[in-house]
């Protein structure tokens, strides 16, 4: 059996989720934490890579013993209901927290079995805040007309498309077709939040979508330009790549 963990983290100090040699990553921290907790090497497998600086409130990963011949069942060593506390007691970074754990089958894969992932991008509509600067994009005022334009643009992303125009260079992914189930914006007090739910995302895809949608709101693009930008498969046709600090992975559906 494996454990499926739900993790939240502030990605500000990390180079994303995926372990990289000599670089701080969330996966590396959790792997070391599991070793200290169980006393033997464990494998931590994530549901997705995240960009440097991106945060999560509902990240999913599996935990299992690295030794496939281990006689111990990981689900019986520490029960699921007490595992978050056991791991958190050995997490020496206060920007990562395990918030839930459940037992899953050995063949469960947190990435390949995910039906959808939801990201949220936060626009802050007031002046710069020293308390929120790490977690928002300071957009300035977004009036109702601008929000309507942004929502009209967001609707153009829904469906199955080749999203090459919304992928930064440096990715080795060959299949650039993805399905977006939901793409919309809503007000939450002083915030406007872009909500994007899809079956997967390309390198920097949501951040480029955020930049393009905001560009539509400001008049750089027209909402009806979105389908043509997608069809162009040309990164130069889309908007800028917005900063990672305002992006959160909030939910993974299985």
Beta strands, then each sheet from edge to edge (+ up, - down):
strand 1: 2-9
strand 2: 42-46
strand 3: 55-65
strand 4: 96-104
strand 5: 116-124
strand 6: 137-138
strand 7: 159-162
strand 8: 177-188
strand 9: 191-198
strand 10: 247-253
sheet 1: 2+ 3- 1+ 4-
sheet 2: 2+ 3- 10- 5+ 6+
sheet 3: 2+ 3- 10- 5+ 9- 8+ 7-
end
